[in-house]
Amino acid sequence: EICGNYSAEYGGGISHFGLSDGGSIHHNCILFNASFDEGAGVFVGGEQPLPPEVLSAGSGRVDIYNNLIAGNVANDDGGGIRLLQPRDYRINIYNNFIVNNVSTDLGGGIALDDASMVVICNNTIAKNITTATAEDSDGRPHAAGLVSETHSDAFRATLPPDDPGFSNPVLFNNIFWDNRAGVFDQTLEAGRGGIAGIGAPGDPRPVNVIDLEVFGAPAFLEPQYCTLSRPYPGGSNNRVGNPMFVREYDTRLTAVAFNMEPDFKTVRIVTAIPEAEGDYHLTAASTIAIDRGTPHVTRVVAGQLEVFQAPARDFDGDLRPRRAGYDIGADETPRSGRGCPPGSVIPWAQ
């Protein structure tokens, strides 16, 4: 359990910084960490190069799986997970609950930058928030589930000509649900200011849900066999609707602008009552997700057709599939009884 930590730059909970090939980040409970910059829950990135070099050496291969990543706050990109210049090393992200995280710029759940070989499958990415309050934010709402950025010129020059020009992950069997994109509104909270568009008390604006975005280019990601909150132009075989979790909850935020520096705003999660925290396993009513996934997808990578397999077990260690087909998200139903008993967070913490 990695809880309540703070970083003055990257990686509030876990930081995999620099070239270290073959790392694994798994079976952790990463809760309520904060970073002054990027990657409040988990940060994976290449070390900044020394002059005259212009391109990071990357991160090495990293697997991120079977983690509960919840309630983390990044004062820039990637509240839950941030990939920053891992380059063309394979990053596998699967079987994670990435929920109720906050980013003040891009990607409350996951944010990708200069990451050309990322596989994101069988994750539950729900109830994350962006606030558009970072000092370098453009002030507009941006996706709170998953955001991909366009490549830097230095990285783009190393890639084949047919590369799309942005981090375009292999994306399948994921739940994206109710990821809310907010903006700062000085009229809220009796003139003290607050985040509009996320369902805050007293906010007359409708909730603004944006699950997916390519930032910096008129392009779309390619989700396959995913459940989404809203229809999305990219991808195939996706379904739209409520995945029907056991228990979800809304994140309450406070946002305060500095008197002498109004462009700098601090965002904090209002203290949550532990008993009221969510349980993002599927219920029997989750017909939109149960048996709706796929055992594998194919994708052309570096000119070669490659097959990407869904994980053989779920977040709780249950085998996939347990019914007629693979479930979408981090949880495979029905549960074997090895999962979380009432009042616990993760089974291996007992």
C-alpha positions in Angstrom: 0.0 0.0 0.0 1.5 3.3 -1.2 -0.6 6.1 0.3 -0.4 9.8 1.0 2.9 10.6 -0.5 4.0 13.8 -2.3 6.6 14.6 -4.9 7.8 18.0 -5.8 8.2 17.0 -9.4 7.2 13.6 -11.0 5.8 10.4 -9.5 3.9 11.0 -6.3 3.4 7.3 -5.6 5.9 5.3 -7.8 8.5 6.8 -10.2 10.3 4.7 -12.8 12.6 7.4 -14.0 15.3 6.7 -16.6 16.4 3.7 -18.6 15.8 0.5 -16.6 14.7 -2.3 -18.9 12.3 -5.1 -17.9 10.6 -3.5 -14.8 7.3 -4.5 -13.3 4.9 -2.4 -11.2 2.2 -4.8 -9.9 -0.1 -5.8 -7.1 0.0 -2.4 -5.4 -2.7 -0.2 -3.8 -1.7 3.3 -4.8 -3.9 5.8 -3.1 -4.2 9.6 -2.5 -0.7 10.5 -3.6 0.1 13.9 -5.2 2.7 15.3 -7.5 3.6 19.0 -8.1 4.1 18.1 -11.7 3.2 14.9 -13.6 2.2 11.3 -12.7 0.7 11.4 -9.3 0.0 7.7 -9.0 2.6 6.0 -11.3 5.2 7.8 -13.5 7.2 6.0 -16.1 9.6 8.2 -18.2 12.9 8.6 -19.8 15.5 10.8 -18.1 16.0 14.2 -19.7 19.0 14.2 -22.0 22.1 16.3 -21.3 23.1 18.9 -23.9 23.8 18.7 -26.8 21.5 15.6 -26.9 17.9 16.3 -27.7 16.2 13.0 -27.2 15.8 10.9 -24.0 17.2 7.4 -23.9 13.7 6.2 -22.9 12.4 4.1 -20.0 13.0 0.5 -21.0 10.2 -2.1 -21.1 7.8 -1.8 -18.2 4.7 -3.8 -17.2 2.0 -2.1 -15.0 -0.6 -4.6 -13.9 -3.0 -5.6 -11.2 -2.9 -2.3 -9.3 -5.6 -0.2 -7.6 -4.7 3.4 -8.6 -7.2 5.7 -6.9 -7.6 9.2 -5.6 -4.2 10.6 -6.8 -3.8 14.2 -7.8 -1.3 15.5 -10.4 -0.7 19.2 -10.8 -0.2 18.6 -14.5 -0.7 15.5 -16.7 -1.5 12.0 -15.7 -3.3 11.7 -12.4 -3.3 7.9 -12.4 -0.5 6.9 -14.8 1.8 9.2 -16.8 4.1 7.9 -19.6 6.6 10.7 -20.5 9.2 9.8 -23.2 9.5 6.1 -22.7 10.0 6.2 -26.5 9.6 2.9 -28.4 10.0 0.6 -25.4 7.0 -1.7 -24.8 4.8 -0.5 -21.9 2.0 -3.0 -21.0 -0.8 -1.6 -18.8 -3.4 -4.2 -17.9 -5.8 -5.4 -15.1 -5.7 -2.1 -13.3 -8.5 -0.2 -11.6 -7.6 3.4 -12.4 -10.4 5.4 -10.7 -11.2 8.7 -9.1 -7.8 10.3 -10.0 -7.4 14.0 -10.9 -5.2 15.8 -13.3 -5.1 19.6 -13.6 -4.3 19.4 -17.3 -4.5 16.2 -19.4 -5.5 12.7 -18.6 -7.0 12.2 -15.2 -6.6 8.4 -15.7 -3.7 8.0 -18.1 -1.6 10.5 -20.2 0.9 9.5 -22.9 3.7 11.5 -24.4 6.4 10.2 -26.8 5.3 6.6 -26.2 5.0 4.7 -29.5 4.6 1.1 -28.2 2.0 1.0 -25.5 -0.6 -1.8 -24.9 -3.6 -0.9 -22.7 -6.0 -3.7 -22.1 -8.5 -5.0 -19.6 -8.4 -1.9 -17.4 -11.2 -0.2 -15.6 -10.7 3.6 -16.1 -13.6 5.4 -14.4 -14.6 8.5 -12.5 -11.4 10.3 -13.2 -11.3 14.2 -13.5 -9.4 16.9 -15.3 -9.7 20.5 -14.1 -7.9 22.7 -16.7 -6.2 24.6 -13.9 -2.5 23.8 -14.4 -0.3 26.8 -15.0 0.4 25.6 -18.6 -3.2 24.6 -19.3 -5.0 26.2 -22.2 -8.1 26.6 -19.9 -10.2 24.3 -22.0 -11.7 20.9 -20.9 -9.7 17.9 -21.9 -10.3 14.2 -21.7 -10.2 12.7 -18.2 -9.9 9.0 -19.1 -7.0 8.7 -21.6 -5.1 11.4 -23.4 -2.4 10.9 -26.0 -0.1 13.8 -27.2 1.6 14.4 -30.5 5.2 13.3 -30.7 8.1 15.7 -30.2 10.0 16.5 -33.4 13.1 14.7 -32.1 11.2 11.5 -31.4 9.2 11.7 -34.6 12.4 11.7 -36.6 13.3 8.3 -35.2 10.0 6.6 -36.3 9.0 5.1 -39.6 7.2 7.4 -42.1 3.8 5.7 -41.5 3.8 6.4 -37.8 0.6 8.4 -36.9 2.6 11.2 -35.2 1.1 10.7 -31.8 1.0 8.0 -29.1 -1.5 5.5 -30.5 -1.7 2.6 -28.0 -3.1 -0.8 -28.7 -6.4 -0.3 -26.8 -8.8 -3.2 -26.1 -11.1 -4.7 -23.5 -11.1 -1.5 -21.4 -14.0 0.2 -19.5 -14.1 4.0 -19.8 -16.8 5.4 -17.7 -17.9 8.8 -16.5 -14.5 10.5 -16.8 -15.3 14.2 -16.3 -13.6 17.2 -17.9 -13.9 20.4 -15.8 -12.7 24.0 -16.0 -12.1 26.6 -13.3 -15.1 29.0 -12.6 -14.5 31.9 -10.3 -18.2 32.3 -9.7 -18.5 29.0 -7.9 -18.2 28.5 -4.1 -19.5 31.9 -3.3 -17.0 33.7 -5.5 -14.0 31.7 -4.2 -13.9 29.7 -7.3 -14.4 26.0 -8.1 -14.3 23.4 -10.8 -17.3 23.5 -13.2 -18.6 20.7 -15.3 -17.8 17.8 -12.9 -21.1 17.8 -11.0 -20.0 19.9 -8.0 -22.7 21.2 -5.7 -24.1 24.5 -6.9 -22.7 24.2 -10.4 -25.5 24.9 -13.0 -23.5 23.5 -15.9 -24.1 19.9 -17.1 -21.5 17.3 -16.3 -19.0 17.2 -19.2 -17.8 13.6 -19.8 -14.7 13.1 -22.1 -13.1 9.7 -22.0 -10.6 9.8 -24.9 -8.6 12.5 -26.7 -5.6 13.0 -29.0 -4.2 16.4 -27.9 -2.5 18.5 -30.5 -3.8 16.8 -33.6 -7.2 16.3 -35.4 -7.0 12.5 -34.8 -8.7 9.7 -32.9 -7.5 6.8 -30.8 -8.6 3.2 -31.8 -10.3 1.5 -28.9 -11.6 -2.0 -29.7 -14.0 -4.0 -27.6 -14.3 -1.3 -25.0 -17.2 0.2 -23.1 -17.4 4.0 -23.4 -19.5 6.7 -21.7 -20.2 8.4 -25.0 -20.1 7.5 -28.7 -16.5 7.9 -30.1 -15.5 8.2 -33.8 -12.5 6.0 -33.6 -12.1 2.3 -33.1 -14.5 -0.7 -33.6 -16.7 -3.1 -31.7 -17.2 -0.7 -28.8 -20.3 -0.4 -26.7 -21.7 2.7 -25.0 -23.4 2.7 -21.6 -23.2 2.2 -17.8 -21.0 -0.8 -16.9 -22.9 -1.2 -13.6 -20.2 -1.4 -10.9 -20.8 -2.7 -7.4 -20.3 0.8 -6.0 -19.0 4.0 -7.6 -18.6 7.4 -6.1 -18.0 11.0 -7.2 -14.8 12.8 -6.3 -15.3 16.2 -4.5 -12.6 18.8 -5.1 -11.6 22.2 -3.8 -9.8 24.7 -6.1 -8.1 27.9 -4.8 -6.3 30.5 -6.9 -3.3 32.2 -5.3 -4.0 35.9 -4.6 -0.7 37.1 -6.0 -0.5 34.5 -8.8 -4.0 33.9 -10.1 -2.8 31.6 -12.9 -1.6 29.2 -10.2 -4.4 27.2 -8.6 -4.2 24.4 -6.1 -6.7 21.5 -6.4 -7.3 19.1 -3.6 -9.6 16.1 -3.1 -12.0 16.6 -0.2 -11.3 13.9 2.4 -13.2 10.8 1.6 -14.8 8.5 4.2 -13.1 5.0 3.8 -16.3 3.1 4.1 -17.8 5.1 1.2 -15.0 4.3 -1.2 -16.0 2.6 -4.4 -15.9 -1.0 -5.5 -15.4 -1.1 -9.3 -16.0 -4.8 -9.8 -18.8 -5.7 -12.1 -22.2 -6.8 -11.0 -24.4 -9.4 -12.6 -26.3 -6.6 -14.3 -23.1 -5.6 -16.2 -24.4 -7.0 -19.5 -22.6 -4.3 -21.5 -19.2 -5.7 -20.2 -19.7 -9.4 -19.4 -18.7 -11.7 -22.2 -18.3 -8.7 -24.5 -14.5 -8.6 -24.7 -12.1 -10.4 -27.0 -9.2 -12.8 -26.4 -6.9 -10.9 -28.7 -6.5 -8.2 -31.3 -4.2 -7.8 -34.2 -2.3 -4.7 -35.1 0.5 -3.8 -37.6 3.5 -2.7 -35.6 6.7 -1.6 -37.4 5.5 -3.1 -40.6 4.7 -6.5 -39.0 1.3 -7.9 -38.1 1.3 -8.7 -34.4 -1.2 -10.5 -32.1 -1.9 -9.0 -28.7 -3.4 -11.4 -26.2 -5.8 -10.5 -23.3 -4.4 -11.4 -19.9 -5.1 -15.0 -18.7 -6.2 -13.8 -15.2 -8.0 -10.7 -13.9 -7.3 -8.2 -11.1 -8.2 -10.8 -8.4 -6.3 -13.6 -10.0 -9.5 -15.3 -11.5 -9.0 -17.1 -14.8 -10.2 -15.5 -18.0 -12.7 -16.3 -19.4 -15.0 -17.7 -16.8 -18.2 -17.7 -18.9 -18.8 -17.8 -22.7 -16.4 -14.9 -23.4 -13.9 -12.5 -22.0 -15.3 -9.6 -19.8 -14.3 -6.0 -20.5 -12.4 -4.3 -17.7 -10.1 -5.4 -14.9 -12.7 -7.8 -13.3 -13.8 -11.2 -14.7 -17.1 -12.5 -13.5 -18.2 -14.5 -11.6 -15.6 -14.0 -8.9 -14.0 -17.2 -7.5 -14.3 -16.0 -3.8 -10.6 -15.1 -3.8 -11.4 -11.5 -4.3 -11.9 -8.6 -1.9 -14.0 -9.4 1.2 -16.2 -6.6 2.6 -14.2 -3.7 4.0 -10.9 -4.6 2.4 -9.2 -2.9 -0.5 -7.2 -5.7 -2.3 -7.1 -9.4 -1.6 -3.3 -9.7 -1.3 -3.2 -7.1 1.5 -5.0 -9.5 3.9 
